[in-house]
Amino acid sequence: MPGVRTSQACRLCKQRKSRCDQNWPTCYTCKAARKVCSGPSSLLKFVDGGKRSRSDSSVSPDPAKNHSPEGSLPPNGSRVMIRRGPLRPHSDGGNASFGVFRLQAPRATPTTVSERVSSRLVSLLKHGEDTGVAMQMSYLPHLPQRLSQSDCLRDCTALFCSAWSEYNRGRPVDQLLATSLYPKAIRSLQRAINGPQLYTVETLGAMIMFERIGTLFSNGEAHSFESHRRGIEHVMLGKGSLDVGDRLDLSLAFKSQWELTFLALSGAENPVLRLLWGSTVQEPDIMRLVVFVEELQCFDGEYTTINRSFSLLASWIQEFRVIQTDPNGMVERMASLVEDLCTHETLLQSVIDRVVARATPLGHMRELSDPNFHLGKSFDFASARLAQALVGIHAIRRVLLRLIFDLGALYGTPDAGAYRAYRDECERNWMFLPYAASLDPISAGYLGRIVLPSLEAAQGDEFNQLADLLWTTDRFQRKYPRDTEMLRAMASSIAMKESGRS
């Protein structure tokens, strides 16, 4: 007999072999992928049984003769939930088919802690997939099916769901983590770190999630995550290479390598980055597995170039610091570094041009006339995800242009043309601020932090206007000083660190 269908998952979920939440008419997976959901799969399966005559004793025109009465018990004492048997022929002498089906039972109410946390996370993602929270935690859709495998991942996810729910209700930032779930998550992490599950994807996911919870849902005053980040690096090294078949592992690595690269700009070479970038930089198909939002399809074919430039950024900064120590004795190294920087800066500009050319006709982004902005124009986006991805490329290019200018300044009069190119790129960064100020607080804050170092190039009244927009993006966590000169000093300090000048 043919196998019995037991799953009503939609076609896309079956193709991806992922758990379908069966929230019709559109399940979460199809909604996130911007696909038309096929709806529930049929549990009825027809199999051609060939020609059968009406005299065949195995085929009875009366189905009652082939089935036990409803509710009757077979000899083994269990109820029959599967009906198997010949169907009545469509016409005399025609082909008969066997019908195989399973009676659909009501969906069970989540009973375990993992199921309840998974259900809550799916519900939050359903209504917040284009918010700053989801943008900074692209691994969230891969968590529900893994919570039952790790207590620490389950407890950190429960804390995250609580904080995100309270944030959506408008609670102040100092109250978002005021819950018993916070110490519970810490204790679970401690047990996992001291136990045999330390070097697992689930423990790594819990550590990364806990760090992100503190970054997103606190003002930073009572939370120092430097040691926590070192712990994440330790687990990554101990865990070893990535499992390319594990989407959670890939998405955690994809987010971590960008975070760790920015941290490494002001420090020593990081062995974790060699592991992560070496595993993914040549894998554009893997990047598409992690990022599959429709608005980001305009980046198809560009991931390798972007990741290649970003993976080299920390080593370029270190090379610049070495050249600074003895410029006259390292002219050849300086020329080689400038050549590399110019090559990648040009490549990134080409990527930006192609992405904008694809996104604009589709209505995903546009450049607006903005009389209220001192530049007279600004960017507008249909999706905060696209804004996040594009401003990241602009930020990398800004750092490269600043390095080119500073290298030239080491050997004589600063190049006015190089500074003009750097200043023009800073202005492109500023054009994201009016859009960022219109977003929800966490989305706005994320974009604002990327643009902040570019304010180093602002002067006079334009800095005051940019400061007002930046303070608007910081209305939730209020991490920036509300004094103009102190904000200028903060922007300059960050810009100098990320370009190797301090």
N, C-alpha and C positions, 0 to 999 in steps of 0.2 A: 504494500500500500504506500502511496505517496506520503511524504511528511506533512505534519499538521502545522499550519501557520498560527503562530502565537503572538506575533507583534503587530500592532497597528501603527507603527512608526511610519512617518511620511517617506517618500521616495528619496529625498536628499539625505535625511538622517540615516537611512539604510545604506546609501552609497558611501557616506562618510563613516559608517559604523559608529555613530555617536548616539547618545541617549536622547530620545525625542520627548519633550515635555507634553506632547499631545494637547497643546493649548490651541485648539482650532478656533477660527479658520486659518491662523498662521502661527506655527510653532516658533520658538525663539531662534532656532538655528537658521530657518529660512528667512526670518525677519532680519537677523544680523547680516546674512549674506545677500540681502536684497533680492531674494528669489521668490517666485510664486510657489506657495506651499501646495503640494498635491493633495493634502488632507490625509485622513486615515487610510491605511492599506486595508484591502479586503481580507477577511479571514476565510473566505470561501475559495477553494481551489478545485478546478475542474481538470480531470485527466481523461483523455480519450481512451476508452476501453475497447475500441474496435466494434465490429458488427456482432450483434447478438440476436438470436431468434426469440420470438415470444414463447416458444416451447422450452427455452432454456430454464431448467429448474432453479438456476441461481438468480433468475430475475423474476420477481413477482410484481404484478401490477398493483398489489396492495402493500404499501410501505409498512403497514402495521404488522405484516407477517415477518418482516425482516428486522424489526426493532422491538426492544422490550418496552412495556408500557412506561409512560412518563413517571419518573420517580421510583421505578422498581429497582431492586438491587440484584446484581449478578451474584453468582455463587461465592465470589470472594468478598462480598459484603460492601463494596465501594460503589458509589453512584457513577453512572456512565455520563461523562461530560462531553464525549466525542462520539458523533454519529458517523458510522462508516457503512456504506452500502450502495447498491445500484439505484440510480434514479429511474423514474418512469421514462421509457423511450419517448422522444418527441413525436414520432409517428410510427406507424406499423413498419417493421423491417428496418427502421433507421438505426443510426449509431446511438448507443447509450453511453453515458459518462458517469463516472463516480464523483460524488460530491464529498469533500472532506472539509469540515469546519469545526471550530471550537466556539462554544457559547461564550459571549463576552461577559466577563465578571465586572462588577463596579470597580472603579479605580480605588485603590486602598488609600486611606488617609495616612500621611506620613506618621510613623510611630516611633522610629528611632531618632536620637538627637541628630545624627548625620543627615537623615532624610529631611528633618525640619529645617536645619540650617541650609541645606541645598535648595529646598523649596523657597526659602526667603531670599537667597541670593539670586535665583532665577527671576523672581518677581522684581527685585531691585534692578537687575540688568534690563529687564523688559522696558522699564520706564526711564532708564538713565544711560542708554548705550552711547549717546553722543555727548555726554557730560565730561568734565575734566577728570572726574574720578575714573570712569571707564577708559579714558584716553591714556591715563598714566598706568593703568593696570590691565594691559591687553590679555593677560593670562586668566582673567576672571571666568570667561566662558568654559575653560577647561577644568575648573575646580570641582563642580558638583559631583561628578562621578568618582572623584578621588578622596572625598572627605571621610568615607568609611574606612579608608586604609591608614589614616593617621589622626590620632587624637589632637596633636598640636596644630595640624592644619585645620581641623574642624573647629577648634576653640579660637584660633586666630581669625578664621572666617566669620565665626559668630560675633566676635568683637567688631570686625569690619562692618558687618551688616547692621549692627546696633548703631555704630557711629555714623554710617551713611544715612540711616533712617532718621536719626536725630538731626543731622545736617539738613536733610530735606524738609524737616519740620521747622527749620529756622532757629534752632537752639544756638546760643553763643558758643564760640570755639572752646572756651574753658570748661564747658560742661559736656562736650561730646564723648569724652573718655571717662567720665565720672560714673563708672558702672562696675559691678563685681566681675564682669567678663574680662576686664583688663588684667587684674592679678591672676585670674584663672588662665588666661592665655600665656602669661609669663611663666607660670608653674608648668604648664604643658610643654612649653619650649625648653625649659630647664631639664625636664625629664627626657625629652627627645635628644637633647645635646649630650646628656650623660648616659644615654642608652645605646643600643645597637643600631638604631635607625638614624644615626647622625648623618651619614653620607647618602641620603636618599633624596629623590626629587621632592617628595612631600615635605620633608623637613626644610629643605632649601626654600620651597614655596612659602612655608609658614614664616621663615625668617625674613624673606623679602617682603611679604605682606605686612608683617609687624612693623618693619621699618617704614613702609609706605603709609601705614595708619598714622604713625606719629608725625610724618611729614605733612600729611593732608589735613588731619583733624586736631592738630594742636598748634599753639603759637610758637612752639620751639623753645620756650624759656625753660621748661622743666625737663626737656628731653634732649639728651646728647646721643647721637646715633653713630659717632665715629667708631667706637668699639664694636657696635652692632655690625657696621659695614665690614670691619675687619673679620668678624665672625663669618659673614656671608662669603667673603673671599676664601677663607679657610675651608669651608664646606665645598665650595666650587672646585677647589684644587683637589680635595680628598675624593670627591665624587668622580672626577675624571672627565673624559670626553662626553660629548652630547649623544643622546639617543635620538637619531633623526626620525625615528618612528613615533616618538612621544611628543605630542604637541605641547603639553605642559612644560616639559623640559626645554623645548625650543623657545617658547614664548618667554619663559623666565630668563633664559640666556640673552634673548634679543633685547629685553628691557635692561638687564643688568649691565651689558657691555656698554651701553650708552651712558648710564649713570656712572660707572666706574671710570670710563674714559674722561669724563669731565673732572672727576676727582683726581685723576692722575696728572692733569695738566700742571698742577702745582707741586707734584711729588715725584718720587722715584718710579722707575719702570715697574709695571705691575705684571707678574707672571700670569695672573688670571686673564688679563686682556689677551695675552698671546694664545691662551687656550681657547677663549671664546671667539675671537676674531678669526683665528686659524680654522675653526670649525665651520663658521657660517659665512665668511666674507665672499667665498666663491660659490655660494648656494642661493642664487636668486629665487629658485623654486621654493626653497624653505621659507624665504621671506614672504612669499605670496601665501604660503600656508598659514603664517602667523597673522598677516594683515590682509584680510579679504573684503574690506569694506568697499562698497561701490565707488565712493568718492575718491578712493586711493588707486583706482584702476589706471588713472592717468600717470602713475609712477611705474607702470609695467615696463620692465626692461632697464630701469634706472637704478635698481637697488645695488647692483654690484659696484657701480661707480661711486655712489654715495657712501656705501660702507667701506670701500677701499680708502677713500679720502679720510673718513673719520677714524679708521683704524690706525692710520699713520700719524694722526694729529699729535698724540702724546710723544712719539719719538721725535717729531719735528721740534716740539717745544724743548725737549731735552737737548737736541742738537743746537738750538739757538742759544741756550744757556751756556753750553760749552764754548761756542764761538765768542760770546760776550766776554769770557775770561781773558782771551788773547786774540782780538780781532786781526791785528797785523800779521800774526803767524798762521792764520787760518783763512786766507783769502780764497783758496781753491775750495775749501769746504763750504764757505759762504756762497760762492758762485753755484756750486752744486745744489745747495739747499734752496736758493732762490729759484733755480730752474725747476726743481720739483714743485715748489709752491706755486709758481706761475702756471705750470702744466695743470695741476689739480684745481686751481682757482678757475681757469678757463673751462675745464671739464664741468665743474659745478655750475658755472653760469650757463653752459649749454643745457644741462639738466633742468635748471630753473626755466629757461626759455621754452623747452619742449613741454614741460609739465603745464606751464601757464597756457601754452598754445592748445593743449588738449582739454584743459579744464574750463577755459573761458567759453567756448561754443556750447558746452554741455550745461552751462549755467551754474557750475560748481564754484566759480569765483569770478570776480570782476574788479576793475579799478575804477573807483568813483571820484568825481569831482567833489571836493569837500571844502567849501569856503570857510568853515569854522576851524579847519586845521591849518597850521602855518605853512605846510608844504602844498596846500591846495588840492591834495588828492590823498586817497587812502584805499586800502583793500577791504573787500567784503566777501564773505564766504557763505556757501550753503551749509557747510559742515565745519564744526570746530576741529574735527580730525584732520581735515585737509590743511587748515590753518596751522595746526601744530606741526605737521610733517614739513610744510613749506618753510616755516620760520626757522626750523632746525637747520635746513640746508643754507638759508641765508646767514645764520649764525656761524656755521663752519666757514663759509666763504669770508665773512667779516674777519675772523681770526687770521685766516691765511693772508688777507690783504694787509692787516696790521703787522704781521711778521715780515712781509716783504718790505714795507716802509721802514720798520725798525732796523732791519739788516742793512738797508742802504744808509741809514743815519749813522751807523757805526763807522762808516768809512768816509765821512765828509758831510757836506751840506745835505739836509733832508730833501728827498725828491718830492717836489710839489705835485707832480702827476700821480705818484704812488699814494700820496695822502688824499688827493682828490678822489681816487678810486675807492679808498677806504671810507671816506666821508660819504660818497654816493651810496655805498652798501649800508652804512649806518642809517641813512635816510630811508632806504627800503625796509630796514628793520622797524623804523618808527611808524611806517605806514600800517603796521599790524595793530598798533595800540588803540586807535578808535574802535576797531572791531572787538578787540580783547575786552575793552571797558564795557561792552554791551552784553557780555556773556555772564553765565552764572559765576559766583565768586571763585570756586576752585578752578574752573576753566580759565577765567580771567587771570587768576594769580599765576597759573602755570605759564601762560603765554607772556605775561609781564616779566617773569623771572628770566626768560630767554632774551628778551629785548633789553633788559636793564643795563648790561655792560656797554651797549652801543651809545648810551647817553653820555659817555666820555667825550664824544665828538660834538655834543650840543653846546651852544653858546647863548648867553644873554637870555632874551625873552623866550626863545624857542625851548630852552631848558625848562623854564617855568611852566610852559604849556605841557611839555612832555611829563614833567613831574606831576602835574594835576591828573593826567591820564593814568600814570603809573600808580598813584595813590588810590585811584578808583579801582584798579585791578587788585589792589591790596586791602580792600575794604573788609575782608573777612578775617584774615590772620593778623593783619597790621604788623608786619615784620619790618617795614621800611620806616626810617625816621621821618617825621613830619616837618623837618626843617630842610629847606632847599640846599643849603651848603653841606649839611650832613649827608643828604641823599647823593649829592654830587661826589662827595668823598667816597661813599660806599660804591657807587657805580665805577669810579676810577680804580678803586682797589680791586674789584672783581675783574675788570678788564685787564689790569696789569698782571694779575695772577694767571688768567686763562691764556695770555699771550707770552708768558715767560719773562716778563719784565720785573717780577718780584718773587 
